[in-house]
Amino acid sequence: MRRLNEEIDEHPLEEDQQRRLPVPEPGSELQLDKTTTILIAEDHDAIRLLVDAMLRQRGWEVTAVGDGAQALAAWSAGGVGLVLMDVHMPVMDGLEATRRIRQLEEGTGRHTPIIALTAYARREDWESSLAAGMDDYLTKPIDRRLLFATIDRYMPRD
């Protein structure tokens, strides 16, 4: 059985689906350093623990929660510089949590990068993530290289 990411590599997203935020300029507020917290919002314990361990091994501070309502509360508490947000979660899904974060950011000049995590690679899922205000999109199973490359778009180079 082939992994989903292998299938996606064989059928890359169309050019318009490759839309991402521009790579942040050095010194911009979008950039993180290793002391900035990355918030993981993922309802599956094994995935949450795996991503948490990968990020901590790389030296980042991590907060991990199990649903969108907890993600919104953790983000609201401050100190979160980037969110890895599962799209389908109980209590509040990742799309609704993202919409609420974007509403709270309105007029503040703040924009927290939110990266969708989903098991679905359909065009509709990608489009709904962007429409909710997510900045990027990763499919499960999580590929370590793709995860780090995506986060690095918002992180200064060491």
N, C-alpha and C positions, 0 to 999 in steps of 0.2 A: 504494500500500500504506500503510495507516494504521499509526501507531506504537502500540505496546502501551499506553502511558500514555493515549493518546486513547481507546482502547477501555475502559480501566479507568474513565476519567472518565465515560463514558457508562453504565457499569455499576458504580457505586460499591460498595464492600464493604458488606455488611450491617452494621447498627449494632453488633452484637456483635463484628464484625471490626475495628471502629475503636478497640478497646481499646489504649491506650498507657499508659506510665507517666505519672503526673501530672507536670505541668511542675514542674521542681525549684524550690524556694524559693531566693531570693537567699542566697548564702553557704553553701548545702548542698554536701556533698562530691561530688554528682553534676555540679555545674557545672564547666565548663572555662573556661580563659582562652586567649588566643591562644598562650601558651607551652606549653600542654599538648599532648602528641602525640596525633594521630589516627592510628590504625593502619588501614591498608587491607589486607585480605586478599582477593586477587583473582587467579585464575590466568590470565586473559586479559590479555596485555601491554598491548594498546591501551586497554582499559577502565581498567586500573590506572594507566597513565600519564595518561589523561584526568582521572580523579578526583583524582589526585595534583596535577596542574597547577591544577585548579579550586580545590582547597583551599589550595594555596600562594598563589595569586593573592589569596585572601581573607585571607591572613596567618597561617594555621595552620601549625604544625610537623607534618610527616607522616613516617611510616615505612610503607613499602609492601613486602609480601611476596606470594609466589605460591601458598601452600597453607596448610592449617589447622595443620600441625605447626610451620611457621615462625611463624604467627600466635601460637600458644601460647607459643613460645619468646620472641617479641618482647614479648608481654604480660607474661610471667613476669619479664623483665628490668627491668620497672618503667617508670614515667613515661607509661604509656598511659592517657588519660582517656576515650577513646571508640573503638570498633571498628566499622568498616564491613566486614562479613563476607560474602563470597560463600558461598552455600549449597552449591553443587556444585563441589568442587575435588579435585585428586588428592592422594595421600598421606594426608591427613586432611580430611574435608569440614568445612564450616563448622558444621554441627550438632554434630558430635562435638567440635570445638574449643571451641564455646560451652559444651557440657556440662562439659568439663574446666575451663574458666575458672570456671564457676559452682561446681564442686566445690572449687577452690582458694580461692574467695572465702568459702566457708562458715565462719562463726564469726569472720570478720575485721571485719565491719561495712562492708566495701567492696563496691561494686556498680558495675562498669564498664558503661556503656550499650553494648549491642551491637545494631547495626542490620543486618538481613539485606539482602543484595543478591542478587537472583535474576531470572532471565529468565522465571520461571514465576509466574503470577498466580492459580493455582488456590487454592481455599479450603484444600485439604489441605496445600499448601506453606506457606501462612500459619500454619495451625495447628501444623504440625511445627516451624516456626521458633519460635513462642511456647513450645511444649512443651519445646524444647531450652534455653530460657532467654533467647532474644533479646527485645529490648525494642521493636523497631520493624521495619518491613518496607518496602523500596523495590524496585520492579521496574526491570529494564533494558528498553530503554535508559534510562540515568540522566538524569532531568530535573533540570537545575541548580537550578531554583527549589524543587522538592520536596526535593532533597538538602540545600540550605541551610536550608530551613524545618525539616526533621527534625533536623538538627544543632543548630539554634538552640533547639530544645526543651530542650537540655542545656547551652546556652552562655549566659553572662550577656550582656545587651544592652550594646553600646558606648554 
